[in-house]
């Protein structure tokens, strides 16, 4: 059955057609996002939800979304999505951070010109038949210092454009390396230095606990007298009341805001001030940007629903379409290894240690980690997936660690998973053969080579004669068919293991018969999702 997607906001017809061309069943209901009751009523039948800003994806909506796998936001901001609730329910949240980068950066530059030359006021005056040429004395951008708070995708474009305008650019961004700043042609500084030096300040950071009110009253008072402030990023980054006071006093010469702490902004402390330029969140409002983000979200959602490729996800690692092709078997292996450990471990897990060897160490380890954790967590909660499992593990206080190493043995690459409890450590390793099928290659330090089956029986015993015969005879007389089996031992007379690939789950009464022989230390039925 084809995946089914709901578009609950206004998206271009070209984006709708992308879903159809990719073989996805799509319902285009652009007004349903404004009706939360109707959305809750129908959302349960969809695998994907494509939205803009009008649809509010709340925890209540998600509770009704039994089949939902992915939410795609055509645009950058995802404030209208409860990402924590989505993660707990295993729903991927993706946005389109690159579709409107150019247009938002251009709007910031335009707003900088507007406040520097008082363009809105001068335009209104001229339209009114006045000719107040001397009233609107502006300032040049050339040779001025621009302070950029946040030098990521959009901020980086602003830096580039500002350098083209012959401005000196200083940037504050905790994630910006000195090397990257040098390549960009900007000077990396701390926030206080930026505030003290900048003639213009523009913000390009998301709204988080760390960035909220980053231009607080205290920080605004640290700015250079005559500074002009531009915000085309997110409302809430600037204390608008404090800024209004400094604009009135003359300490701040001007401001240009496209975003506000409360939107739609019907009233605001900045409104009505003659040295403030305001626009109604137009950063992404160009024909090109609107089309780009719509097409991009349709492609991303289609790729995920059809191939498993994860692009621009906010709550799980991204996996490109190319990576998905190569990593598919390895992600399945990681899930099987986690599932093995989860099924074998009865006491609470304190830590999960994952070793990547050789070729495996060069892959997208974040995605593999999520698959391992999901495999382990499924025993306690079958509903978890690669999105929700890390959240569940974190809530339980489980420590996750990874180690990478160069090729160290027979295999080009392998993955080893060790679960640590208060009583013991339990480990299993596996690899992917050239046929694309995952294999177990080591259990409890004992080398084996076993395919992964939907139903398996794992036993441990002392290495003594008669084990194979006992297993074959007991299962045979109980009508349990053995499709394949693998044996291994630590040394002659030491600990031995058997891993049997059977057609169906071995019934409890048959396992009891094996236990009555007194030959086995452990008998454990295992089940794996091999589809």
N, C-alpha and C positions, 0 to 999 in steps of 0.2 A: 504494500500500500504506500502511495506517495506521501511524503511529509506534508503537513498542512500548516499554512502560515496565515495569520491575521494581520492586516495593516489597519491600525486603528486611528491613524492621523493622516494628514494630507501628505501624500508622497507622489512623485511624478509618475505618469503612466509608463514611462520608460522603465522605471524601477519595478513596477507591477509586472511588466512584460518579461523582465529578467527572470523572475520567479517562474512564470509560466514556461518560458523557453527552457528552463532547467528541469522541467518536469515536476514542479512543486505545485500543489493545490493551494491557491491563494484566494482569500476573501478580502476585497478592498472595501472597508467600511470606515471612511475617513472621519466620521462624526461620532463613532461609538466610544472613542477614547474619552470624550467629555461626559459620558454617562457611565459612572462607575458601577451602578447596579446592573446595567445591561452588559457591561464588560465582564463583570463577575459571573453573570449567567452563562455566557457563551465561551469564555476563555478555556474551559476544560477540554474542548475538542481540538485544541491547536498545539502543534509542536513548536511553533515559533511565533513571536510577536514583534512586529516592526513598528516603531513609534518615532515621534518627534518629541516636543515638549508638552503637548496638551494632555497626553495620556499619563496618569499617575499610577505607577505600578506599586501598589501598597502591599503590605503583608496580607491583608484580607484578600486582595486580588490573587495573590500567589497561592493562597490556601485553596482557591477554587481551580487552580491551574494544574490539574493532575498530570497532564501529558506534556506540559511545557518544558522545553529543553534549552531554548535560547531566546534572549531578548536583544533586539538590535536597535540601537538609538542612532538615528540619522543626525549626527552632530556630535559635539564633544561632551557637553554637559549631561550628566546622569543624575542630577539632584532629584529628578522626579521618579527615580527607581530605588526601592528599598534593596540595596545591594546585599546587605547582611542576610535579610530574609531569603533573597534569591539564592545566595550561596548555600545556605542551610538546606534549601530544597533541591540543590544540585542544578540550578538553572544558570547557564552562562550569560553574563551581561557583557555585551560588546558595544563599542561606539565607533565613530569614524573620525579619528583625531586629525587626519590629514586632508580631508575633503574641503575644509573651510579655513585652512591655515593662511593662505595667501590673502583671502578677502578680509579676514579679521586683522591681520597685520597691516594691510592697506588702510583699514578704517582707523586704526590707531595713529598711523602717520597722518591721515587726513584730519583727525581730531587735534593732533599736535599743531598742524598748520592753522586750523580754525581758531584755536585759543591764542596762538602766537600773533595772529593778524586780526582778531576780533571779527571774523568773517560774518557770523550770524547777525550780530548787532549792526555791523556796517550795511549788510544787505537789507535788513528791516528798515533802517534809517533811509536808505536810498529809495526803497520802494515807497516810503511815505512822502517822497518828494523833497526830502531834506538833502542838503549837500554839505555834510559835516566832515569834510576832509581832514581837518586838523584834530577832530575829536578822536579818531581811531588810529592812534600812533601804535604801531606794532613792534615786533622784535624779530630779527633774523634767526634762522636755525643754524646757519653756517657758523662753525667754530664754537658753538655752544656745547655744553656737556649734557648728554642724555644718560640718565640712570635707568637701567632696565632691571626690574625685579622679576626674575624668572627668565632664564635664557634657553628655554627648551625649544620646541618646534616653532611656535608662533613668535616667541621672544627672539629666537635666533634670526628669523626673517626680518623682524623690526631692526635688529642690530645691523643686519646687512644693508637694509634700505637707509638707515640713518648714516652709516658710513658713506654711502653714496651721496648723501646730502652734505658731506664734509663736517659731520658732527663728531665730537669725541665721545666714545661710548664706554661707560663703566657698567659692569653687571654684577648683581648679587644673586647667586644661585648656589646653594650648598652642594648641589650635584654637578656643578660645572668644574671640570679639572682645569688646572693652569694651562696644560697643553692644548685643550680644546679652545680655551679662551684665546690663546695665542693664534690658533688657526682662524678663529672668527675675527681676529683683529680688534678684540675688545680687552679691556682691563678688568680682571676679576678683583672685586673688593668686598669688604664686609658691609653690612647694611648701614651702620652708622656713618662710614666714610661716604657711601653713596648719597645719603641724605644731606651731608654737609657740602658735597661738591656739585650735585646735579642742578642744572638750570631747568631741565624738564625731567619728570619721573613718569615712567609708564609701567604698568603692572601686567604681568603675563604668567600668573600662577593659578592653580586650582584653589577652590575654597576648602581648606582642611582645618583641623584644630590648630595646626602650626601656623597657617597663613591668615586665619581669621583676624581681622583688625591689625594686619601687619603695619599699616599706616595708622596707628593709634594716635590719640591726642599727644601723647608723649613723643612719639616718633615724628609727627608732623611739626612739632615745635623745634625739632632738631634740623629741619630743612633750611636750606639757604634762602635768605629773604629774596622774594621775587620769583620763586620757583613756580612752575606750572605743572599740574598733575593730571595724568590721563589714565583712565581705567576703562578698558574694553575687555576685561577678563571676567570677573565675577563680582557681583554685589557682596558686600560684607568684608571686603579686603581693606576698606578705608572707613574710618570713623567720620561719617558724613556730617554729623553735627559739629564736631571739632573743626573739620575742614571749612565749614560754612563760616565759623567764627574767624578763622585765620584769613579767609577770603575777604571778609568784611573789614578786618583790621588792616589789610594790605600786606601782611606777611607773605601770603600766597597770592601771586599776581593773577592766576587764572587756573581753571580746571575744565576738563572735558570728560564727561561720563556717558558711557553707553549702557552701563549696568548699574543696578541699584540694590540695596539691601532687601527691599521689598518690591516685588514685581507682580503684576503690572504696577508701575509707580504712578499713583494718582496724586500723591503729594510727597515732598521730600525737602529736607532742610536746604538743599542746593537750588531748588527751583526759585526762579525770580531774581537770582543774583545776576547782575549785569556782566560779570566776568566769568560766567560758567556757560559752557556749551553742553547741551543734553540731547541725546538721541535715544529712541526706544528699543534698545538692544538690537542694533542693526549690524553687529559685527559679522554675522554670517549671511546677511541679507543681500546677496547678489544672485542673479540668475544662475551664474556658473556654479557658485558654491552650493546652492540648494539642489541643483541637479547632481553635482558630484557626490554629495553625502548620501543622497537617495540611492544612486546607482551603487555606491560603495557598500552600503548596508545590505542591499539586496544580494550582491555578490558574496559578501562575507557570510550571511546567514545561509545562503544556498550551499556554499562550500562546506560549512559545518554540517548541515543536515544530510548532505549527500556523500561527503568524503571524510568527515571528521576533522577537517582543517579548522584550526582556531586562530582567528586574526583579531587583533586589537581587543582582546578580552580584558576585562578589568578585575575578574575574580578567578582566573586560572591562567597558566602559562599559554602563550600563543604557540601554535604549531602550524607552520605553513603547509600549503598543499603538497609541496615537494617533500617536506619532512614527514608528512602524514603517510606518504607512500612508502618511504624507507622505514619509518619508525613504527608503522602499524603492528608488525609482528613483535617488535621489542616492547611496545606498550602492552600488548597482550601478554607477553612473557612477564613483565613487571606485575601485572594484575594477578597472574597465576602464582608467582612467587609470594606475593602478599597474601593471597588466598590460602596458600599452603600453610604459611606461618600462622595466619589467623585461625584456621581450623585446628591446628595442632596445639594452640596455646589456650589453656583454660583459665589462667590467672590474669589479673590486670597487667597490661603492658606499660612499662615505664619509659622505654626508649626504643626507637627503631633506627638501626644503623644500616646504611645502604652503601655497598662497594661497587663501583663501576670500573671494569677492567678493559684495557685495549680499546677496540672500536666503540664499545658501549660508552666509554668515558668522553667521547667526542660528540655525543648526541645532545639533544635538548633534555638536560637532566631534570629541569623543573617539571616537565611533563611526565617523565618516567617516575619521579618521586611521587607525584600525585597518583599515578596508577598503582604504585606499590602500596601507598597508604590506603587507597580505596579498596584494594584487595584485602587488606588486613581488617579494615573497619566493617566490611560487609558481613562478617559473621555475627556481629552484634546488631547491625542495622543494615538489612539487605537493600534498603533504598538509597544508600550513599553512592556517590559516584566521584569522578575526579575533581569535581568542583566542590562538593560538600565535605569530602573526607578530610582534607587538611583543616577545615574549620572544626570538625568533630574532634580530631586529634588534638588540636590546640586547646579546645574546651576541656579535654580530659587531662591536660598537662603532659602529654606525651612528647618527649624530646626527639627531634628528627635530626640525624647527622648524615652527611655523605662524604665519601672518600673516592678520589679518582686515582688511578694508577695506570702506568704503561702496560702493554701486553706482557703477561707474566707466565703463560702456560701454553697448552696445546691449542686452545681456542683463540680466534681472532679477537673476541671480546666476550665478556659475560657479566652478569649482575648477581651479586650475593646480598641477601637480605637477612639480617639478624634482629630478632626481637628479644628485648631484655625485660625480664620480670624480676620481682623480688626473690624468686627461687632459682631461676636458671636463664640461660641464653639458648635460643633455638635458631638455627640458621639453615638456609637452603639457597642453592645457587642454580643458575640456568643460563642458557644461551639460545640463540636462534641459528638453526642450520641453514644450509644453502637452499633447502626446499621451502624456507619461510616458516617452518613450524618450530614453535618453542620446545625446548627439551629441559628436563631437570638433569643437572650434571653432578650435583653434590648435595647430600643431606647429612646433617650432623658431622660434616667433615669427611664423610665416606663417599668416594667417587662412584657414580652410577651413570647410566645414560638411558633416560626414560622419556617416552612421549607423554604428553598430557592428555588424559582422557576425561570424558564427562563424569565417569564414575571410576573411582580407584579405591584400592584397599592397601593401607600402609601397615606394615608389621615390623616389630623389632624383636630380636632374640639373640641368645648366645650362639655362636657359630658351631653348631653340632649337626651331625647327620640326621636326615629324616624330615627336615623342615619343608622342603619342596614337596615331598610325598604327602605330608600331612595337609598342606594347603590344597594341593590338587585333589586329594581324596575327599576331604571334607566339603570343599566347594562343589566338587563334581556330584557327590551324592545328594547335595542340596539343590541341584539344578542351577548353580551359578556358573556361568560360562566365563572362562578366562580368555580374553582376547590377546593379551600379551603380558609379560612380566619381566621385571628387572631385579637382580640381586646385587648386593654389595656387602663388603665387610671391611672392618678397620684393619684386621690381621687374622691369620689363622687362629681359630679358637677365641677370637675377640667378639666385639659387638657386630651383629649383622642386621641388615634391613632387607625388606622385600617390598616392592611397589608393583601391585597388580592392576592391570587395565581390564576392568570387567564391564559387561554389557549393562548391568543395572546395579543399583545400590545393594550391597550385601546386607541381607536382613539381620536384625539384632540377634535372632535365635541362632543363626549360623555363626555369627561372631562369638556367641556364647559357647558354642561347641568347640571352636578353636581355643578359646580361653581355658576350657576344661582340660585340654591336653597338658597344660602347664609348661608348654614350650615357648610361649610368647610373653615378652615383657610389655608389649603394647600392641593394640589392634585398633586401627582407626579408619573409619570410612571417610573418603574425601570426595568432594564434588567440585567440578570446575565448569565455568562457562566457556565452552570451546567453539561456540558459533561465530 
